[in-house]
Amino acid sequence: MSTITIAWIGLPFFFGFVIYLFPKLAKYLALGISLVSTGYALQLLFNQSSLTLTLLDSFGVTLVIDQLSGYFILTNALVTAAVILYCWHTDKTAFFYTQTVILHGSVNAAFVCADFISLYVALEVISIAAFLLIAYPRSDRSIWVGLRYLFVSNTAMLFYLVGAVLVYQVNNSFAFAGLHKAPTEAIALIFLGLLTKGGIFVSGLWLPLTHSESDTPVSALLSGIVVKTGVFPLLRCALIVEEVDPIVRIFAVGTVFLGISYAVLEKDTKRTLALSTISQLGWILAAPIAGGFYALAHGLAKSALFMIAGNLPSRDFKELRNTPINTALWVALVIASLSISGFPILIGFGAKMLTLKNVLSWQAIAMNVGAVGTAIVYAKFIFLPHGGREIVRSGFWQPIILLIGALIITSGLYYQAYTMANITKAVAIIAVGWLAHFLIFQRSLLSLPRMLEQFEHLIGFMSLMLILLFWMVFT
């Protein structure tokens, strides 16, 4: 198992460069890598196996591969496969597939790291690969958005690296468990880096512009898997270090409401999805023990929604309400939206019920209100008019069928959620959300300012978040 794991980690990087030697095989090699990861993740989940690999004894450089990793790896594999299928009939070059495969490998690496220094390396490689994919169209706009993302990411990781060094100074180890004895400033600096990288709370306000302005398949990758590389270590640390758990849960609740507050008032489809991603990242963190399952549910649905949104006749909800969309496209849009809303027979239902089952008492009311907010957001998509006859581009349906099929099949991973009480609760939450949409938000002309997303404010928020984290850890 150890040899297979090491080979699996290195495989994407090897084939990422092999693609340049055989550019005509680029799509096939990239898809093959994602299928290998799918098989590896399924083996972890169904065998419930766990493996710990110590790479450097004296430095605490360790890899941990378990069920939590399995959920995130499966999300990465399925989303990557869907993106490759989405791009199959396009003119994407070998460079695009190389960066996609390298991104896939580095994301997998982040999902098995259990120490701060190897995680730092993985996150930096992710930043570079993501930047190259964002800037792939080579337009002035895409290059600016990519550079903005890279600057924010690298600044956050500078804080993170200082915190990692402080952890080593105290423990002579980079292991996550070192947070237990780490000084206040180390925890604050590391959390600032991860919160920013993961798009959590106000540190994540770089996310809406980056995700909405990127090319459709890149948006699916960013929202489906890339931001989760900042969330995963927060979950792992919360499960290892008891003192970290309350901090993670507090930020989770704040993130849920921040994302919803913006998303319910947004008039642009891709920005709505991006803002909803912020909210959903809060759901992943709300109950760390259920975070992996919720990450899978969100990644599948959100990547499908970004692909569908990229094929709608407009990004403006006002125009879409006056332009019936293709019925088949609308059906796919409804299924993915219902999954995130928590509708039964889809994985989103089980993920929400498992999360609500494991939240603390002080979180319960807030998270139920957050669930209603999610239903309000996705009612904007579900109740769009349909019946249009526009032609959907070639190659669109293969990835959508893959993702929607996965939304249905994986719902059985937590079949215990299917009780009459849970089904009634889920339907009631969605019904209240839809009612609020029709009575209040559909007619609302209010919109929140985008000033806080401006580049100069993003770094300022890091300073404010650092002060907040110092106070939270100290108290």
C-alpha positions in Angstrom: 0.0 0.0 0.0 2.9 2.4 0.8 4.5 1.9 -2.6 1.1 2.3 -4.4 0.5 5.5 -2.5 3.9 7.0 -3.4 3.4 6.0 -7.0 -0.1 7.5 -7.0 1.2 10.8 -5.6 4.0 11.1 -8.2 2.0 9.8 -11.2 0.3 13.1 -12.1 3.6 15.1 -12.1 5.3 12.5 -14.3 2.5 12.3 -16.8 2.0 16.1 -16.7 5.4 16.5 -18.4 5.0 13.4 -20.6 2.0 15.2 -22.1 4.5 17.6 -23.8 6.2 14.7 -25.4 3.0 13.3 -26.8 0.6 16.2 -27.2 -1.9 14.2 -29.2 -2.4 11.9 -26.2 -2.9 14.9 -23.8 -6.6 14.4 -23.2 -6.3 10.6 -22.8 -3.4 10.8 -20.4 -5.1 13.5 -18.3 -8.4 11.5 -18.1 -6.5 8.4 -17.2 -4.8 10.1 -14.3 -8.2 11.2 -12.9 -9.5 7.7 -13.3 -6.6 6.3 -11.3 -7.3 8.8 -8.5 -11.0 7.7 -8.6 -10.0 4.1 -8.1 -7.6 5.0 -5.3 -10.2 7.1 -3.5 -12.9 4.5 -3.7 -10.5 1.9 -2.3 -10.0 4.2 0.7 -13.7 4.8 1.3 -15.0 1.2 0.9 -12.1 -0.5 2.6 -12.0 2.2 5.3 -8.2 1.8 5.2 -5.8 4.2 6.9 -2.1 4.7 6.2 0.5 6.9 7.8 3.8 7.5 6.0 6.7 9.2 7.9 9.0 10.7 5.4 11.5 12.5 7.7 11.4 11.3 11.3 13.2 14.3 12.8 11.1 16.9 11.1 7.6 15.4 11.5 7.1 15.3 7.8 4.2 12.9 7.5 1.5 11.8 5.1 -1.9 10.5 6.5 -4.3 8.8 4.1 -7.6 7.9 5.6 -11.4 8.2 5.0 -11.3 12.0 5.3 -8.6 12.1 2.6 -10.7 9.7 0.5 -13.7 12.0 0.3 -11.5 15.0 -0.9 -9.5 12.8 -3.3 -12.7 11.4 -4.8 -14.0 15.0 -5.3 -10.7 16.0 -7.0 -10.8 12.9 -9.3 -14.4 13.3 -10.4 -14.3 17.1 -10.9 -11.0 16.8 -12.8 -12.5 14.1 -15.0 -15.5 16.2 -15.7 -13.4 19.2 -16.7 -11.3 17.1 -19.1 -14.5 15.7 -20.7 -15.9 19.3 -20.9 -12.8 20.4 -22.8 -12.6 17.3 -25.0 -14.0 18.9 -28.1 -12.4 22.3 -27.6 -9.1 23.6 -28.9 -7.3 23.5 -25.5 -3.6 22.8 -26.0 -1.3 20.3 -24.3 -0.2 23.2 -22.0 -3.8 23.4 -20.6 -3.9 19.6 -19.9 -0.4 19.7 -18.4 -1.4 22.3 -15.9 -4.7 20.6 -15.1 -2.8 17.3 -14.4 -0.2 19.1 -12.3 -2.9 20.9 -10.4 -4.7 17.6 -9.9 -1.5 16.0 -8.4 -0.7 18.9 -6.1 -4.3 19.0 -4.8 -4.1 15.3 -4.1 -0.8 15.9 -2.3 -2.4 18.6 -0.1 -5.2 16.2 0.9 -2.7 13.7 2.4 -0.3 16.1 4.1 -0.2 16.0 7.9 2.6 18.5 8.4 2.9 22.2 7.7 6.0 22.2 5.5 4.9 19.6 2.9 1.5 21.3 2.9 3.3 24.6 2.1 5.0 23.1 -0.9 1.8 21.5 -2.2 -0.2 24.8 -1.8 2.5 26.8 -3.6 2.5 24.4 -6.6 -1.3 24.7 -6.6 -1.1 28.5 -6.7 1.2 28.4 -9.7 -0.8 25.9 -11.7 -4.1 27.7 -10.9 -2.6 31.0 -12.0 -1.5 29.5 -15.3 -5.0 28.1 -15.9 -6.7 31.4 -14.9 -4.4 33.3 -17.3 -4.7 30.7 -20.1 -6.9 32.8 -22.4 -4.0 35.4 -22.4 -6.4 38.3 -22.4 -5.6 41.4 -20.4 -8.5 40.7 -18.0 -7.5 37.0 -17.4 -3.9 37.9 -16.7 -4.9 40.6 -14.3 -7.3 38.2 -12.5 -4.6 35.6 -12.4 -2.0 37.9 -11.0 -4.4 39.2 -8.4 -5.1 35.7 -7.3 -1.4 34.9 -7.2 -0.5 38.0 -5.2 -3.2 37.4 -2.5 -2.3 33.7 -2.3 1.5 34.3 -2.0 1.0 37.0 0.6 -1.2 34.6 2.7 1.3 31.8 2.4 4.1 34.1 3.6 2.2 34.5 6.9 1.6 30.8 6.9 5.3 30.0 6.5 6.3 32.2 9.4 3.7 30.4 11.5 5.0 27.0 10.4 8.6 28.0 11.4 7.4 29.1 14.8 5.6 25.7 15.3 8.9 23.9 14.5 10.9 26.2 16.8 8.7 25.0 19.7 8.2 21.3 18.8 11.2 20.5 16.6 8.5 19.1 14.2 6.3 20.5 11.5 3.5 18.0 12.3 -0.1 19.4 12.7 -0.2 18.0 16.2 2.4 20.7 17.1 -0.3 23.3 17.3 -1.2 21.9 20.7 2.0 23.5 22.2 2.5 26.3 19.6 2.6 29.9 20.6 -0.5 32.1 20.0 1.2 34.0 17.1 2.0 30.7 15.3 -1.6 29.5 15.3 -2.9 32.9 14.2 -0.4 33.2 11.3 -1.1 29.6 10.1 -4.8 30.1 10.3 -4.6 33.4 8.4 -2.9 31.7 5.6 -5.3 28.8 5.4 -8.4 30.9 5.8 -7.3 33.1 2.9 -6.3 30.2 0.8 -9.6 28.5 1.5 -11.8 31.5 0.8 -13.1 31.6 4.4 -15.0 34.6 5.9 -13.8 38.1 4.8 -10.4 36.6 3.9 -12.2 34.9 1.0 -13.5 38.1 -0.7 -10.9 37.6 -3.4 -12.9 34.5 -4.5 -16.0 36.0 -6.3 -14.1 37.9 -8.9 -11.5 35.1 -9.5 -14.1 32.3 -9.9 -16.6 34.3 -11.9 -14.2 35.8 -14.4 -12.2 32.7 -15.1 -13.0 30.4 -18.1 -15.9 28.0 -17.3 -13.8 24.8 -16.8 -11.3 26.7 -14.7 -14.2 28.1 -12.6 -15.4 24.5 -12.0 -11.9 23.5 -10.9 -11.4 26.5 -8.6 -14.8 26.2 -6.8 -15.0 22.4 -7.0 -11.6 21.5 -5.6 -8.9 24.2 -5.4 -10.3 26.2 -2.5 -10.8 23.0 -0.5 -7.0 22.7 -0.2 -7.2 25.5 2.4 -10.2 24.0 4.1 -8.8 20.4 4.4 -5.9 21.2 6.8 -8.3 23.2 9.0 -10.5 20.1 9.3 -7.5 17.9 10.0 -6.2 20.3 12.7 -9.6 20.6 14.3 -9.8 16.8 14.5 -6.3 16.5 15.9 -6.1 19.5 18.3 -9.1 20.0 20.5 -8.4 23.6 21.2 -8.6 24.4 17.4 -12.1 23.0 17.0 -14.1 26.0 18.4 -12.2 28.5 16.3 -12.9 26.6 13.1 -16.6 26.3 14.0 -16.9 30.0 14.7 -15.4 30.9 11.4 -17.7 28.3 9.7 -20.9 30.0 10.9 -19.6 33.5 10.0 -18.6 32.3 6.5 -22.0 30.7 5.9 -23.8 34.0 6.6 -21.3 36.2 4.8 -21.6 34.1 1.6 -25.4 33.9 1.7 -25.8 37.7 2.4 -24.0 38.5 -0.8 -25.4 35.6 -2.9 -29.1 36.2 -2.3 -28.8 39.7 -3.6 -26.4 39.1 -6.5 -27.8 39.5 -10.0 -25.0 37.7 -11.9 -25.2 33.9 -12.2 -21.4 33.1 -12.0 -20.9 35.6 -9.2 -23.9 34.1 -7.3 -22.2 30.6 -7.6 -18.9 32.0 -6.5 -20.4 33.8 -3.5 -22.3 30.6 -2.7 -19.0 28.8 -2.7 -17.9 31.0 0.3 -21.1 30.0 2.2 -20.7 26.3 1.3 -17.1 26.3 2.6 -18.5 27.4 5.9 -20.8 24.3 5.8 -17.7 22.1 5.3 -16.1 23.5 8.4 -19.2 23.6 10.6 -18.8 20.0 11.7 -15.2 18.8 11.1 -16.1 15.1 11.4 -18.6 15.5 8.5 -16.5 17.9 6.4 -15.2 15.3 4.0 -18.7 14.1 3.0 -20.0 17.7 2.6 -16.9 18.6 0.5 -17.7 15.8 -1.9 -21.4 16.9 -2.2 -20.4 20.5 -2.8 -17.6 19.8 -5.3 -19.8 17.7 -7.5 -22.8 20.1 -7.6 -20.8 23.3 -7.8 -18.6 22.2 -10.7 -21.7 21.0 -12.6 -23.4 24.4 -11.9 -20.4 26.4 -13.2 -20.4 24.3 -16.4 -24.1 24.8 -16.9 -23.9 28.6 -16.1 -21.2 28.9 -18.8 -23.8 27.6 -21.3 -26.7 29.8 -20.4 -27.7 32.5 -22.9 -26.8 35.2 -20.3 -25.2 35.8 -17.0 -27.8 38.4 -16.0 -30.8 36.9 -14.0 -33.0 39.7 -15.3 -32.4 38.6 -18.9 -32.7 34.9 -18.0 -36.1 35.5 -16.5 -37.2 36.8 -19.9 -35.4 34.2 -22.0 -36.5 30.6 -21.7 -33.5 28.2 -21.5 -33.1 24.8 -23.1 -35.3 22.4 -21.1 -32.6 19.7 -20.8 -30.1 22.3 -19.6 -32.7 23.5 -17.1 -33.3 20.0 -15.7 -29.6 19.6 -15.1 -29.5 23.0 -13.5 -32.4 22.0 -11.2 -30.8 18.7 -10.1 -27.5 20.3 -9.2 -29.3 23.2 -7.4 -31.5 20.8 -5.4 -28.5 18.8 -4.3 -26.8 21.9 -2.8 -30.2 22.9 -1.3 -30.3 19.5 0.5 -33.1 17.7 -1.4 -33.6 13.9 -0.8 -32.2 11.3 -3.2 -29.2 13.5 -3.9 -25.9 13.6 -1.9 -26.6 17.1 -0.7 -29.4 15.9 1.5 -27.2 13.4 3.3 -24.4 15.9 3.6 -26.6 18.5 5.2 -28.3 16.1 7.6 -24.9 14.6 8.7 -23.5 18.1 9.2 -26.6 19.3 11.2 -26.4 16.1 13.3 -22.8 17.0 14.3 -23.0 20.7 14.9 -22.8 22.0 18.5 -25.9 23.3 20.3 -24.9 26.9 19.8 -24.5 26.4 16.1 -27.8 24.6 15.5 -30.2 27.5 15.0 -27.7 29.5 12.9 -27.0 26.5 10.6 -30.7 25.8 10.0 -31.2 29.5 9.1 -28.2 29.1 6.8 -29.8 26.1 5.1 -32.9 28.2 4.4 -30.6 30.9 2.9 -29.0 28.3 0.6 -32.5 27.3 -0.6 -33.2 31.0 -1.3 -30.0 31.4 -3.4 -30.7 28.3 -5.5 -34.4 29.1 -6.0 -33.1 31.8 -8.4 -31.8 29.1 -10.7 -34.6 26.5 -10.1 -37.4 28.9 -11.1 -35.9 30.2 -14.3 -38.2 29.8 -17.3 -37.5 26.9 -19.6 -38.6 25.6 -23.0 -36.0 27.4 -25.2 -34.5 25.6 -28.2 -31.0 27.0 -28.1 -28.3 24.4 -29.1 -26.0 23.2 -26.4 -22.4 22.9 -27.5 -20.8 19.6 -28.5 -19.3 17.7 -25.6 -21.3 19.4 -22.9 -23.4 16.5 -21.7 -20.7 13.9 -21.0 -19.3 15.7 -17.9 -22.8 16.8 -16.8 -24.0 13.2 -16.9 -20.9 12.1 -15.0 -21.4 14.7 -12.2 -25.2 14.4 -11.9 -24.9 10.6 -11.9 -22.3 10.9 -9.1 -24.7 13.2 -7.1 -27.3 10.4 -7.2 -25.1 7.4 -6.7 -23.1 8.9 -3.8 -26.2 9.8 -1.9 -26.2 6.2 -0.7 -22.9 6.7 1.2 -25.0 8.0 4.1 -28.3 6.1 3.7 -28.9 6.5 7.5 -30.1 10.0 6.7 -33.3 8.7 5.1 -35.7 8.9 8.0 -39.1 10.5 7.9 -38.0 13.2 10.3 -35.0 14.2 8.2 -36.9 14.1 4.9 -39.6 16.3 6.4 -37.1 18.7 7.8 -35.2 19.0 4.5 -38.4 19.6 2.5 -39.6 22.2 5.0 -36.3 24.1 4.8 -36.4 24.2 1.0 -40.1 25.2 1.0 -39.4 28.1 3.4 -36.5 29.2 1.3 -38.6 29.2 -1.9 -41.4 31.1 -0.2 -38.9 33.8 0.9 -37.5 33.9 -2.6 -40.9 34.7 -4.1 -42.2 37.0 -1.4 -39.0 39.0 -0.7 -35.9 38.4 -2.7 -37.2 38.0 -6.2 -38.5 41.6 -6.2 -35.6 43.0 -4.3 -33.5 45.7 -6.1 -31.0 45.9 -3.2 -27.4 44.9 -3.9 -24.3 44.9 -1.7 -21.3 47.0 -2.7 -18.3 45.3 -4.2 -15.9 47.8 -2.6 -14.7 45.2 -0.1 -13.5 43.0 -3.0 -11.2 45.6 -4.4 -7.5 44.6 -4.5 -6.3 47.2 -2.1 -8.8 46.1 0.6 -7.9 42.4 0.4 -4.5 42.8 2.0 -6.0 45.1 4.6 -8.5 42.4 5.6 -5.6 40.1 6.2 -4.3 42.5 8.9 -7.7 42.7 10.5 -8.1 38.9 10.4 -4.7 38.5 12.0 -5.7 40.7 14.9 -9.0 38.8 15.3 -7.2 35.5 15.2 -4.6 36.7 17.8 -7.6 37.6 20.1 -9.5 34.3 19.5 -6.5 32.1 20.1 -5.4 34.1 23.2 -8.8 34.0 24.8 
